[in-house]
């Protein structure tokens, strides 16, 4: 069982992710993935090149503070969850 001190880094990383402020990518994705895009029962949304770029940058934003960078695969593993 982990000691309370073992969670200090986890709490710090979680707080860093939760305090990220919205940016232009978030605004673009909110429109791209909003209800209007799924009108008529669409189940799939194909992102434009600009929207995919916003998604790619967005996926990196929480990954940076959430991972320690000690293991190169850690960031990729975190991103794969999105």
Beta strands, then each sheet from edge to edge (+ up, - down):
end
